[in-house]
Amino acid sequence: MRYASLTQRVKHFATASCLLGAAGAAQAQAVADYPIRPVSFTQVKLTDNFWLPRLKTNTDVTIPASFQRCEATNRVKNFEMAAAHTGKFATTFPFDDTDIYKTIEGASYSLSLYPDEHLKEYVDALIKKVAAAQEPDGYLYTARTIDPAHPHSWAGKERWEKERELSHELYNSGHLYEAAVAHYQATGQKNLLNIALKNADLVCSVFGPGRRAVAPGHEIVEMGLVKLYRVTGQAKYLNTAKFFLDQRGQYKGYDLKSEDEWKNGKYWQDDKPVVAQTEAEGHAVRAEYLYSAMADVAALTGDKPLLAAVDTIWKNMVTKKMYVQGGTGAVGSGERFGANYELPNATAYNETCASVADVYWQQRMFQLHGDAKYADIMEKVLYNGLISGVGLDGKSFFYTNAMQIKGGQGSKDTEPARAGWFDCSCCPTNLARLFPSLPGYVYGQHDKDLYVNLFVSSTANLTVNKKPVQLVQQNNYPWDGALKFVVNPAASADFNLLVRVPGWARGEAMPSNLYTFATPAKEPVVIKINGKPTAYTLRNGYAVLPRKWRKGDVVEMTLPMDVRRVVANPNVKDDLGKVALQRGPLMYCAEWTDNQGKASNFVVPPTATFTAAYRPELLNGVTTLTATVPAVQVDAAASTIQTVPQTLTAIPYYAWANRGKGEMTVWFPAKIVDVDLVTRPAEVPSGSK
């Protein structure tokens, strides 16, 4: 990131922004913005064997099921009662409104991918109900509007009274804004956008310098306001987003000496100003929405201290607070980040919503810095800790994503099986909105540089260096490391194609020392252009391929797909003496149904040799890993522990819990003495045979 160049433009930006109306949005973005911009999801058409079926399932199953459940659980009824100003709030939480907004957002993206007149009509009818529930001045919060004399207990007697901690009024607004922008971009309609703008105008009139001040208890309004700014060019939306960021650390009612995160403000990321924060802290979803907004505002205003803070927080999370499959938020109490290296397996929380929020954050960090390490993390999350949150049926979900299940039972903070819905159903609806937006995460652009971040078979129609270019990806990723890119400029075009060389293919399990590979990679990454091996320079993790491209030019990149053992930093106590398995971008686990009813009794010594095989009939098609390894057996009657050779079968982590409930584990002891058996006889020394 070029701090100076952005900072120099701040004054000009502030002057220009106040003069802009809706027609000036493009000009405002040109004044100050991310150095790298993403290629819109509308410009990338997927043909991918891995992701396209998931997007189709999301359209055909997840979104309709989400709308149906919003109807069945009275989330829609809340809007109808708010319009009638009669009845009693019919669901559990005041933020239940957002399940409607998030599903509309997902449906909007989906309509762009799969036009569906029936779905469009349903969404339009739902938007009419949302409009009818909105109060004349723009206020929209069914938990109060239904019966203002008896609002939800979390809401307070007056508007915004409990926004810092419980009411989620601004959280609801943020999701409304995000849905409205997605709907407008996908359909060109302004019916939902007008509702959002009316609400945002109210928010901007209530909050700001000399008016009401608060650090929103659950962030996302900041991200939503930035999106409204991008659509309209109206500076008040960006200014209010920044105002909310600046309010953190200002509340005087916390006990900063307390270790209780609710009492000291860390739970809400409110214990100190954002520019003074150095660690990922508190409720993980709130935190990652906050960090996404910090990146947005830093890019759009050139705020150097804000950018430095978000960089520091990112480093802390990736070096000390992330699970090997990309999950974040280790502690169930408060759904929050724990202390540095606090990454327990038995009680791992890993909320699905945190993975969604992390994808948003990593994309923004890439746009700021153009470094492949952010796309590496985004890929890890997408292929592992995020898609594990939804079953292959598209209508069963994990709220939490466990790292191990013993005896078929989870801890109080983990789930051994997916559920169709939850009282707090933020995760299913968050997935519904993320999946169809995936095409927008594949590419990035900056001047003559075209970045390839995700390896997803697709056809993209781009404008590079002011010239039309079609880029076609053809691969069988993540099962196969052979990648092919066909470059089709309308006329010969001079630009740089930057293809991400994944960290895992360069010998980095993570862009930190939190996780490392036990042994070096065996094969190099090979790139060919039109069949000829090509030397390339590596810039921030990207293979830079400068060329005057001609129609039909073919780039091939071969990634090594060895089975790799991953070991954790010694400070992660739960993983001492253990290894995890990785192939390509995928983390693997052992599940009971493939392994004679157990998964927690295997030892994976350094000598174990794994065989990878694609099995199209299993779990909608997966590559499994198999090896003969020691399996520990306890004979309680004879008070003995024995090891027998047994075939260990590992499946991609994302696919577990689709065949019933039983044991699962991600980490395997490398030695028999490190096997943790809850049934180990007390009188038998550890490691006895």
Secondary structure per residue as TSV (DSSP state, phi and psi in degrees):
chain	resnum	aa	ss	phi	psi
A	1	M	-	360.0	132.8
A	2	R	-	-93.2	91.5
A	3	Y	H	-55.2	-47.9
A	4	A	H	-61.5	-43.9
A	5	S	H	-64.1	-36.4
A	6	L	H	-72.5	-42.3
A	7	T	H	-61.8	-38.5
A	8	Q	H	-64.0	-22.3
A	9	R	T	-94.4	-0.5
A	10	V	H	-62.9	-47.6
A	11	K	H	-62.5	-43.4
A	12	H	H	-63.7	-39.3
A	13	F	H	-61.8	-46.1
A	14	A	H	-62.7	-38.3
A	15	T	H	-69.3	-44.9
A	16	A	H	-67.8	-38.4
A	17	S	H	-62.7	-38.8
A	18	C	T	-68.9	-15.0
A	19	L	T	-94.1	-6.3
A	20	L	-	-92.8	141.1
A	21	G	-	-105.8	-162.7
A	22	A	G	-58.6	-36.1
A	23	A	G	-70.9	-12.5
A	24	G	G	-96.8	11.7
A	25	A	H	-59.0	-45.1
A	26	A	H	-62.9	-38.3
A	27	Q	H	-65.1	-41.4
A	28	A	H	-61.1	-40.6
A	29	Q	H	-68.3	-29.4
A	30	A	H	-71.7	-24.9
A	31	V	H	-71.2	-46.8
A	32	A	S	-154.0	129.6
A	33	D	-	-169.2	-177.7
A	34	Y	-	-59.3	136.8
A	35	P	S	-59.8	-32.2
A	36	I	S	-115.1	133.0
A	37	R	E	-110.5	145.8
A	38	P	E	-77.2	154.8
A	39	V	-	-84.8	127.2
A	40	S	-	-57.6	147.0
A	41	F	G	-61.3	-22.9
A	42	T	G	-75.4	-13.2
A	43	Q	G	-98.0	-3.2
A	44	V	E	-121.9	115.8
A	45	K	E	-106.4	118.2
A	46	L	E	-79.5	143.7
A	47	T	-	-127.8	17.6
A	48	D	-	-76.7	135.2
A	49	N	T	-73.0	-22.6
A	50	F	T	-89.7	-51.7
A	51	W	H	-87.9	-36.1
A	52	L	H	-60.0	-44.2
A	53	P	H	-60.8	-33.0
A	54	R	H	-69.0	-39.8
A	55	L	H	-66.7	-36.7
A	56	K	H	-67.0	-42.6
A	57	T	H	-62.0	-39.7
A	58	N	I	-59.9	-40.9
A	59	T	I	-71.4	-45.5
A	60	D	I	-81.6	-27.9
A	61	V	I	-120.7	-56.5
A	62	T	I	-63.9	-49.3
A	63	I	H	-66.5	-48.2
A	64	P	H	-59.5	-39.8
A	65	A	H	-64.6	-38.0
A	66	S	H	-64.8	-46.2
A	67	F	H	-62.3	-42.2
A	68	Q	H	-61.5	-41.1
A	69	R	H	-72.4	-30.9
A	70	C	H	-65.1	-35.0
A	71	E	H	-69.9	-49.9
A	72	A	H	-65.8	-30.2
A	73	T	T	-94.9	9.7
A	74	N	T	73.6	14.7
A	75	R	H	-64.7	-39.6
A	76	V	H	-69.2	-39.0
A	77	K	H	-59.3	-34.4
A	78	N	H	-56.9	-41.3
A	79	F	H	-67.8	-39.1
A	80	E	H	-64.7	-40.3
A	81	M	H	-69.5	-36.3
A	82	A	H	-63.4	-38.1
A	83	A	H	-65.5	-35.5
A	84	A	H	-87.0	-10.4
A	85	H	T	54.9	42.0
A	86	T	-	-151.8	150.9
A	87	G	S	110.8	-168.3
A	88	K	-	-132.0	132.5
A	89	F	-	-45.6	125.2
A	90	A	-	-104.6	1.5
A	91	T	S	-121.0	-169.9
A	92	T	S	-89.3	-44.5
A	93	F	-	-115.9	148.4
A	94	P	T	-69.5	-13.3
A	95	F	T	-94.0	9.6
A	96	D	T	-64.1	-21.5
A	97	D	H	-54.1	-33.3
A	98	T	H	-68.6	-21.5
A	99	D	H	-65.0	-33.2
A	100	I	H	-65.1	-48.1
A	101	Y	H	-63.2	-44.8
A	102	K	H	-66.4	-36.9
A	103	T	H	-71.2	-35.9
A	104	I	H	-61.8	-40.5
A	105	E	H	-60.1	-47.7
A	106	G	H	-62.6	-41.8
A	107	A	H	-63.4	-34.6
A	108	S	H	-65.5	-49.0
A	109	Y	H	-57.5	-42.0
A	110	S	H	-65.2	-36.6
A	111	L	H	-62.5	-30.1
A	112	S	H	-70.1	-36.1
A	113	L	H	-81.1	-41.8
A	114	Y	S	-133.3	87.1
A	115	P	-	-53.7	133.4
A	116	D	-	-149.4	106.3
A	117	E	H	-64.1	-37.0
A	118	H	H	-63.9	-45.7
A	119	L	H	-63.9	-41.7
A	120	K	H	-60.3	-43.4
A	121	E	H	-64.5	-39.5
A	122	Y	H	-64.5	-44.8
A	123	V	H	-61.9	-43.5
A	124	D	H	-61.2	-39.5
A	125	A	H	-65.7	-38.1
A	126	L	H	-67.7	-39.5
A	127	I	H	-61.8	-36.0
A	128	K	H	-62.6	-38.0
A	129	K	H	-67.5	-38.2
A	130	V	H	-63.7	-44.1
A	131	A	H	-61.7	-40.6
A	132	A	H	-66.9	-27.7
A	133	A	H	-80.7	-13.6
A	134	Q	S	-76.1	134.8
A	135	E	-	-75.7	159.8
A	136	P	T	-54.8	-32.2
A	137	D	T	-88.4	1.7
A	138	G	S	107.8	-11.8
A	139	Y	-	-62.3	136.1
A	140	L	-	-144.5	103.0
A	141	Y	-	-166.2	95.0
A	142	T	H	-63.7	-26.3
A	143	A	H	-63.9	-16.5
A	144	R	H	-111.0	-40.7
A	145	T	H	-66.5	-32.7
A	146	I	S	-55.2	-47.6
A	147	D	-	-147.4	84.9
A	148	P	T	-57.3	-25.2
A	149	A	T	-76.6	-19.9
A	150	H	S	-136.4	67.9
A	151	P	-	-72.2	171.0
A	152	H	-	-53.4	146.3
A	153	S	T	-62.2	-22.9
A	154	W	T	-82.9	-9.7
A	155	A	T	-87.4	-23.0
A	156	G	-	82.0	162.4
A	157	K	S	-73.0	-30.3
A	158	E	S	-117.5	159.1
A	159	R	T	-54.4	139.5
A	160	W	T	67.3	-0.2
A	161	E	T	-58.9	-36.9
A	162	K	T	-115.1	26.8
A	163	E	T	-62.9	-32.5
A	164	R	T	-63.2	-28.2
A	165	E	T	-127.2	-42.3
A	166	L	T	-127.8	-32.2
A	167	S	-	-71.2	-32.8
A	168	H	-	63.9	23.7
A	169	E	H	-62.5	-45.5
A	170	L	H	-75.7	-28.8
A	171	Y	H	-61.6	-45.7
A	172	N	H	-58.2	-43.2
A	173	S	H	-61.5	-42.9
A	174	G	H	-59.5	-44.2
A	175	H	H	-69.3	-32.7
A	176	L	H	-60.6	-45.3
A	177	Y	H	-63.7	-43.4
A	178	E	H	-62.6	-42.2
A	179	A	H	-65.4	-40.6
A	180	A	H	-64.6	-41.7
A	181	V	H	-67.8	-42.9
A	182	A	H	-61.0	-43.3
A	183	H	H	-63.9	-42.9
A	184	Y	H	-64.9	-44.5
A	185	Q	H	-66.3	-36.5
A	186	A	H	-80.5	-33.3
A	187	T	H	-114.9	-20.0
A	188	G	-	80.4	-2.8
A	189	Q	-	-83.3	150.4
A	190	K	-	-112.3	7.5
A	191	N	H	-61.8	-42.4
A	192	L	H	-80.9	-35.1
A	193	L	H	-60.3	-40.0
A	194	N	H	-64.7	-36.5
A	195	I	H	-62.9	-45.0
A	196	A	H	-64.3	-43.6
A	197	L	H	-65.0	-37.3
A	198	K	H	-63.6	-41.3
A	199	N	H	-68.1	-42.5
A	200	A	H	-65.2	-36.1
A	201	D	H	-62.6	-38.9
A	202	L	H	-63.4	-47.6
A	203	V	H	-57.9	-43.8
A	204	C	H	-67.5	-27.6
A	205	S	H	-79.9	-24.2
A	206	V	H	-88.9	-39.4
A	207	F	B	-109.8	140.2
A	208	G	S	149.6	177.5
A	209	P	T	-55.8	128.8
A	210	G	T	80.7	-1.6
A	211	R	S	-120.2	-155.7
A	212	R	B	-68.0	143.4
A	213	A	-	-128.6	137.8
A	214	V	-	-162.8	149.4
A	215	A	-	-94.7	110.3
A	216	P	-	-52.3	133.6
A	217	G	S	-64.2	-37.7
A	218	H	S	-125.3	109.0
A	219	E	-	-65.8	149.3
A	220	I	-	165.0	-17.7
A	221	V	H	-59.4	-31.4
A	222	E	H	-64.3	-46.0
A	223	M	H	-63.1	-42.0
A	224	G	H	-64.1	-41.7
A	225	L	H	-62.2	-39.3
A	226	V	H	-61.7	-40.1
A	227	K	H	-65.5	-38.5
A	228	L	H	-64.9	-36.9
A	229	Y	H	-61.0	-42.5
A	230	R	H	-64.2	-37.1
A	231	V	H	-73.6	-39.3
A	232	T	H	-102.8	-24.6
A	233	G	-	77.1	5.9
A	234	Q	-	-82.8	118.1
A	235	A	H	-64.6	-23.7
A	236	K	H	-61.3	-30.8
A	237	Y	H	-70.0	-43.5
A	238	L	H	-65.9	-41.9
A	239	N	H	-62.6	-38.5
A	240	T	H	-71.1	-36.7
A	241	A	H	-59.3	-45.5
A	242	K	H	-65.6	-37.8
A	243	F	H	-59.0	-44.8
A	244	F	H	-62.7	-39.5
A	245	L	H	-60.8	-43.4
A	246	D	H	-69.7	-16.4
A	247	Q	T	-78.3	-12.8
A	248	R	T	-69.3	138.0
A	249	G	T	84.8	6.8
A	250	Q	-	-100.7	-19.8
A	251	Y	-	-69.8	131.9
A	252	K	S	-95.5	1.0
A	253	G	-	-90.8	0.6
A	254	Y	-	-82.3	154.3
A	255	D	-	-100.5	94.5
A	256	L	T	-68.6	-11.3
A	257	K	T	-88.7	-12.5
A	258	S	-	-74.7	149.4
A	259	E	S	-88.4	-9.9
A	260	D	-	-77.3	119.3
A	261	E	H	-67.9	-22.3
A	262	W	H	-75.4	-32.7
A	263	K	H	-83.4	-28.6
A	264	N	H	-97.0	-3.2
A	265	G	S	93.5	-9.1
A	266	K	G	-65.9	-31.4
A	267	Y	G	-54.9	-37.8
A	268	W	G	-97.1	10.2
A	269	Q	T	56.3	40.5
A	270	D	-	-123.2	13.2
A	271	D	S	-79.1	-21.7
A	272	K	S	-153.1	162.2
A	273	P	-	-56.6	149.0
A	274	V	G	-59.9	-33.2
A	275	V	G	-71.8	-12.6
A	276	A	G	-102.8	-2.3
A	277	Q	-	-81.6	140.1
A	278	T	-	-125.8	-10.9
A	279	E	S	-128.1	149.5
A	280	A	-	-69.3	121.4
A	281	E	-	-141.6	158.8
A	282	G	S	73.0	-163.2
A	283	H	B	-53.6	121.4
A	284	A	H	-67.4	-38.7
A	285	V	H	-67.1	-47.9
A	286	R	H	-56.4	-44.6
A	287	A	H	-60.7	-47.9
A	288	E	H	-73.0	-26.8
A	289	Y	H	-66.5	-40.9
A	290	L	H	-61.4	-46.8
A	291	Y	H	-66.6	-32.3
A	292	S	H	-63.3	-43.8
A	293	A	H	-67.0	-37.0
A	294	M	H	-60.0	-41.7
A	295	A	H	-64.3	-43.0
A	296	D	H	-57.5	-52.5
A	297	V	H	-68.5	-37.0
A	298	A	H	-61.3	-42.0
A	299	A	H	-66.7	-40.2
A	300	L	H	-84.3	-13.6
A	301	T	H	-121.2	-9.7
A	302	G	T	71.1	26.9
A	303	D	-	-75.2	101.3
A	304	K	H	-65.3	-46.6
A	305	P	H	-61.2	-36.4
A	306	L	H	-64.8	-42.4
A	307	L	H	-65.1	-41.9
A	308	A	H	-61.5	-38.2
A	309	A	H	-66.2	-45.3
A	310	V	H	-68.5	-31.8
A	311	D	H	-63.6	-43.0
A	312	T	H	-66.3	-42.3
A	313	I	H	-64.3	-41.8
A	314	W	H	-58.4	-45.2
A	315	K	H	-61.7	-40.8
A	316	N	H	-61.9	-44.8
A	317	M	H	-64.7	-45.5
A	318	V	H	-76.0	-21.8
A	319	T	H	-96.6	-15.1
A	320	K	H	-144.3	-7.3
A	321	K	S	-140.0	30.2
A	322	M	B	-128.9	139.0
A	323	Y	-	-76.8	161.5
A	324	V	T	-65.7	-23.4
A	325	Q	T	-97.9	14.6
A	326	G	S	93.0	-1.9
A	327	G	-	-71.2	150.8
A	328	T	B	-136.9	154.7
A	329	G	-	87.8	76.8
A	330	A	-	-77.6	-24.2
A	331	V	B	-104.5	124.8
A	332	G	T	-67.2	-36.7
A	333	S	T	-68.1	103.1
A	334	G	T	89.5	3.8
A	335	E	T	48.8	50.4
A	336	R	B	-128.4	167.7
A	337	F	-	-67.0	143.5
A	338	G	-	-94.5	-160.4
A	339	A	S	-73.6	170.0
A	340	N	T	-56.0	131.7
A	341	Y	T	67.3	11.1
A	342	E	-	-84.6	91.4
A	343	L	-	-134.6	65.9
A	344	P	-	-68.8	147.7
A	345	N	S	-90.2	-41.7
A	346	A	T	-64.9	-29.6
A	347	T	T	-120.6	19.9
A	348	A	-	-55.2	132.4
A	349	Y	-	-94.3	-63.8
A	350	N	-	52.3	59.8
A	351	E	-	-58.9	136.5
A	352	T	H	-57.7	-39.6
A	353	C	H	-59.5	-31.9
A	354	A	H	-66.3	-35.7
A	355	S	H	-67.0	-39.9
A	356	V	H	-59.9	-48.6
A	357	A	H	-62.4	-35.3
A	358	D	H	-66.7	-37.5
A	359	V	H	-59.9	-44.5
A	360	Y	H	-59.1	-43.2
A	361	W	H	-67.5	-45.4
A	362	Q	H	-63.5	-38.2
A	363	Q	H	-59.9	-42.1
A	364	R	H	-68.1	-37.7
A	365	M	H	-66.1	-38.0
A	366	F	H	-61.2	-44.4
A	367	Q	H	-63.5	-29.8
A	368	L	H	-72.5	-43.6
A	369	H	H	-116.4	-17.8
A	370	G	-	63.1	35.0
A	371	D	-	-110.9	135.5
A	372	A	H	-66.5	-17.3
A	373	K	H	-63.3	-29.9
A	374	Y	H	-72.4	-40.7
A	375	A	H	-67.7	-31.5
A	376	D	H	-60.2	-46.2
A	377	I	H	-67.0	-41.9
A	378	M	H	-58.4	-44.2
A	379	E	H	-62.5	-44.5
A	380	K	H	-58.3	-44.3
A	381	V	I	-66.8	-47.8
A	382	L	I	-59.9	-45.9
A	383	Y	I	-85.1	-6.8
A	384	N	I	-130.4	-82.9
A	385	G	I	-72.9	-10.0
A	386	L	I	-94.8	-54.6
A	387	I	G	-72.6	-12.6
A	388	S	G	-63.8	-20.8
A	389	G	G	-72.6	-10.9
A	390	V	B	-128.9	138.2
A	391	G	-	-72.7	164.6
A	392	L	T	-63.7	-18.2
A	393	D	T	-79.2	-11.9
A	394	G	S	79.3	1.9
A	395	K	S	-139.1	17.4
A	396	S	-	-128.4	142.8
A	397	F	B	-139.6	153.1
A	398	F	-	-102.1	133.1
A	399	Y	S	-80.7	-44.8
A	400	T	S	-109.0	160.4
A	401	N	-	-128.2	103.4
A	402	A	-	-71.4	157.6
A	403	M	S	-102.9	-20.5
A	404	Q	E	-158.9	145.4
A	405	I	E	-129.8	125.2
A	406	K	B	-112.7	138.8
A	407	G	T	61.2	19.0
A	408	G	T	78.4	3.5
A	409	Q	B	-119.8	140.1
A	410	G	-	-89.4	174.4
A	411	S	-	-81.0	-176.6
A	412	K	T	-64.5	-18.1
A	413	D	T	-106.6	-0.6
A	414	T	-	-125.5	156.0
A	415	E	-	-113.8	129.0
A	416	P	S	-84.5	-11.5
A	417	A	S	-148.5	154.8
A	418	R	-	-78.2	160.0
A	419	A	B	-125.6	158.8
A	420	G	S	-75.4	-27.4
A	421	W	-	-164.7	165.8
A	422	F	-	-136.2	158.2
A	423	D	S	-56.2	-44.7
A	424	C	S	-101.7	97.3
A	425	S	-	-104.3	42.0
A	426	C	H	-64.8	-34.3
A	427	C	H	-70.8	-49.0
A	428	P	H	-57.6	-41.6
A	429	T	H	-75.6	-27.6
A	430	N	H	-67.1	-41.0
A	431	L	H	-64.9	-39.0
A	432	A	H	-58.9	-32.3
A	433	R	H	-88.7	-25.9
A	434	L	H	-77.5	-44.0
A	435	F	G	-52.7	-53.3
A	436	P	G	-72.6	-9.2
A	437	S	G	-87.6	-3.4
A	438	L	G	-53.0	-40.0
A	439	P	G	-54.6	-23.6
A	440	G	G	-78.1	-1.5
A	441	Y	G	-105.9	0.8
A	442	V	S	-78.0	-40.0
A	443	Y	E	-127.1	158.5
A	444	G	E	-138.7	157.1
A	445	Q	E	-137.0	144.3
A	446	H	E	-152.9	110.4
A	447	D	T	51.5	-117.0
A	448	K	T	-88.9	2.8
A	449	D	E	-98.0	126.9
A	450	L	E	-115.5	115.6
A	451	Y	E	-94.9	135.7
A	452	V	E	-108.5	111.8
A	453	N	-	-99.1	-41.9
A	454	L	S	-117.6	144.5
A	455	F	-	-99.3	89.4
A	456	V	-	-131.6	118.3
A	457	S	-	-56.6	126.6
A	458	S	E	-171.7	168.8
A	459	T	E	-122.2	122.5
A	460	A	E	-114.9	132.0
A	461	N	E	-107.8	111.6
A	462	L	E	-123.2	167.2
A	463	T	E	-121.4	113.6
A	464	V	E	-118.6	123.9
A	465	N	T	53.3	41.4
A	466	K	T	68.9	17.3
A	467	K	E	-126.6	140.7
A	468	P	E	-67.0	133.7
A	469	V	E	-139.4	133.1
A	470	Q	E	-104.4	132.4
A	471	L	E	-123.0	123.6
A	472	V	E	-111.9	124.0
A	473	Q	E	-99.7	135.6
A	474	Q	E	-133.9	116.3
A	475	N	E	-160.2	174.4
A	476	N	-	-124.5	43.3
A	477	Y	T	-74.7	144.6
A	478	P	T	-93.8	10.7
A	479	W	T	-80.1	-28.4
A	480	D	-	-127.7	139.8
A	481	G	-	-91.1	5.6
A	482	A	E	-85.8	112.7
A	483	L	E	-113.7	141.4
A	484	K	E	-134.1	134.7
A	485	F	E	-127.8	122.3
A	486	V	E	-105.0	121.5
A	487	V	E	-101.1	123.0
A	488	N	E	-128.4	79.9
A	489	P	E	-72.6	149.7
A	490	A	S	-61.7	-34.2
A	491	A	S	-143.6	163.9
A	492	S	-	-48.4	131.6
A	493	A	E	-137.1	136.7
A	494	D	E	-100.1	110.0
A	495	F	E	-157.4	172.8
A	496	N	E	-105.2	123.0
A	497	L	E	-94.6	120.2
A	498	L	E	-110.6	108.4
A	499	V	E	-102.1	124.6
A	500	R	E	-63.8	128.5
A	501	V	-	-98.2	103.8
A	502	P	-	-53.1	144.6
A	503	G	G	-55.0	-40.0
A	504	W	G	-63.2	-27.0
A	505	A	G	-83.2	-14.7
A	506	R	G	-102.0	8.3
A	507	G	T	94.6	9.4
A	508	E	-	-109.3	114.3
A	509	A	S	-70.6	-31.8
A	510	M	S	-146.9	155.4
A	511	P	S	-78.1	48.8
A	512	S	S	-169.2	-177.9
A	513	N	S	-98.8	18.0
A	514	L	S	-66.9	-40.1
A	515	Y	E	-134.9	139.6
A	516	T	E	-136.0	161.1
A	517	F	E	-83.4	141.6
A	518	A	S	-67.5	-29.8
A	519	T	S	-136.6	157.9
A	520	P	-	-67.1	158.8
A	521	A	-	-66.1	146.8
A	522	K	S	-88.7	-31.5
A	523	E	S	-118.7	144.1
A	524	P	-	-80.7	166.5
A	525	V	-	-87.2	123.6
A	526	V	E	-110.0	134.9
A	527	I	E	-123.3	134.7
A	528	K	E	-124.8	144.4
A	529	I	E	-119.1	121.2
A	530	N	T	52.1	41.0
A	531	G	T	86.5	-6.2
A	532	K	E	-106.3	128.8
A	533	P	E	-54.0	136.9
A	534	T	-	-125.4	127.6
A	535	A	-	-73.9	143.0
A	536	Y	-	-142.7	153.0
A	537	T	E	-93.9	149.5
A	538	L	E	-105.4	121.4
A	539	R	E	-122.2	111.8
A	540	N	T	52.1	37.4
A	541	G	T	87.5	4.1
A	542	Y	E	-111.3	136.0
A	543	A	E	-77.4	117.2
A	544	V	E	-91.0	120.3
A	545	L	E	-119.8	87.6
A	546	P	E	-83.4	137.4
A	547	R	E	-170.9	154.0
A	548	K	E	-87.6	99.8
A	549	W	E	-79.8	141.0
A	550	R	-	-123.0	156.4
A	551	K	T	-56.9	130.2
A	552	G	T	90.7	-0.6
A	553	D	E	-60.7	137.1
A	554	V	E	-121.3	125.5
A	555	V	E	-107.2	130.3
A	556	E	E	-121.6	132.7
A	557	M	E	-127.5	131.1
A	558	T	E	-112.0	118.9
A	559	L	-	-100.8	138.0
A	560	P	-	-70.0	132.3
A	561	M	-	-113.8	39.4
A	562	D	-	-65.1	154.2
A	563	V	E	-80.3	122.5
A	564	R	E	-113.0	142.4
A	565	R	E	-92.0	131.4
A	566	V	E	-109.3	134.8
A	567	V	E	-121.0	150.9
A	568	A	E	-95.7	158.7
A	569	N	-	-55.2	137.9
A	570	P	T	-56.6	-20.5
A	571	N	T	-72.2	-15.0
A	572	V	-	-86.3	92.4
A	573	K	G	-61.9	-34.3
A	574	D	G	-66.8	-19.0
A	575	D	G	-106.2	7.6
A	576	L	T	-61.6	132.3
A	577	G	T	74.5	12.5
A	578	K	E	-121.1	161.1
A	579	V	E	-131.5	151.0
A	580	A	E	-114.6	161.5
A	581	L	E	-112.8	135.2
A	582	Q	E	-137.3	140.4
A	583	R	E	-137.9	121.0
A	584	G	T	60.1	-137.0
A	585	P	T	-84.5	-3.5
A	586	L	E	-93.6	133.4
A	587	M	E	-90.4	149.1
A	588	Y	E	-116.8	159.9
A	589	C	E	-142.5	162.5
A	590	A	E	-101.6	137.3
A	591	E	E	-124.4	146.4
A	592	W	G	-50.3	-41.7
A	593	T	G	-67.9	-19.9
A	594	D	G	-95.4	-6.1
A	595	N	T	-135.6	48.3
A	596	Q	T	56.3	37.5
A	597	G	T	86.6	-1.9
A	598	K	-	-135.1	164.8
A	599	A	S	-142.1	-15.0
A	600	S	T	-93.5	5.1
A	601	N	T	-111.0	12.6
A	602	F	B	-92.4	147.5
A	603	V	-	-116.3	133.7
A	604	V	-	-116.6	89.0
A	605	P	-	-74.9	164.3
A	606	P	T	-59.1	-22.3
A	607	T	T	-82.7	-9.7
A	608	A	-	-65.4	135.4
A	609	T	-	-114.8	121.1
A	610	F	-	-97.7	143.4
A	611	T	E	-111.9	130.3
A	612	A	E	-99.6	134.4
A	613	A	E	-145.9	132.2
A	614	Y	E	-82.0	130.4
A	615	R	E	-122.7	95.9
A	616	P	T	-64.2	-23.3
A	617	E	T	-83.8	-10.8
A	618	L	S	-103.3	124.6
A	619	L	T	52.4	45.0
A	620	N	T	65.1	19.3
A	621	G	S	97.5	106.7
A	622	V	E	-142.6	156.7
A	623	T	E	-91.9	122.9
A	624	T	E	-98.8	159.0
A	625	L	E	-116.7	131.2
A	626	T	E	-131.3	146.4
A	627	A	E	-158.6	150.8
A	628	T	E	-88.8	118.7
A	629	V	E	-136.9	167.2
A	630	P	E	-69.9	135.6
A	631	A	E	-115.6	130.3
A	632	V	E	-89.2	131.4
A	633	Q	E	-123.6	135.6
A	634	V	E	-106.0	126.8
A	635	D	E	-106.6	95.0
A	636	A	T	-63.2	-36.2
A	637	A	T	-64.9	-41.0
A	638	A	T	-92.0	-1.5
A	639	S	T	54.0	48.5
A	640	T	E	-131.5	155.6
A	641	I	E	-121.0	127.7
A	642	Q	E	-124.1	157.5
A	643	T	E	-119.1	139.4
A	644	V	E	-130.6	145.6
A	645	P	E	-69.6	133.8
A	646	Q	E	-146.1	148.2
A	647	T	E	-77.2	119.8
A	648	L	E	-92.3	125.8
A	649	T	E	-113.0	125.0
A	650	A	E	-113.7	141.3
A	651	I	E	-118.0	160.3
A	652	P	E	-55.5	136.8
A	653	Y	G	-54.0	-39.7
A	654	Y	G	-60.9	-22.0
A	655	A	G	-93.7	0.6
A	656	W	T	-71.8	161.5
A	657	A	T	66.3	30.9
A	658	N	S	-106.9	3.6
A	659	R	S	-134.0	33.2
A	660	G	-	105.0	-178.5
A	661	K	S	-108.1	130.5
A	662	G	-	-174.3	-164.0
A	663	E	-	-73.5	152.4
A	664	M	E	-154.1	144.8
A	665	T	E	-150.3	146.9
A	666	V	S	-99.3	-37.5
A	667	W	-	-101.6	136.2
A	668	F	E	-120.1	134.8
A	669	P	E	-64.6	141.1
A	670	A	S	-87.6	-13.7
A	671	K	S	-134.4	151.9
A	672	I	G	-61.5	-35.1
A	673	V	G	-66.1	-16.4
A	674	D	G	-97.6	4.2
A	675	V	-	-68.4	130.0
A	676	D	-	-102.0	102.3
A	677	L	-	-114.0	116.4
A	678	V	T	-66.0	-17.9
A	679	T	T	-99.1	11.4
A	680	R	-	-62.4	126.0
A	681	P	-	-60.7	134.8
A	682	A	T	-62.8	-31.6
A	683	E	T	-84.8	-5.1
A	684	V	S	-96.7	123.1
A	685	P	-	-59.8	143.8
A	686	S	T	-57.5	129.7
A	687	G	T	93.0	-1.8
A	688	S	-	-66.0	154.1
A	689	K	-	-123.2	360.0
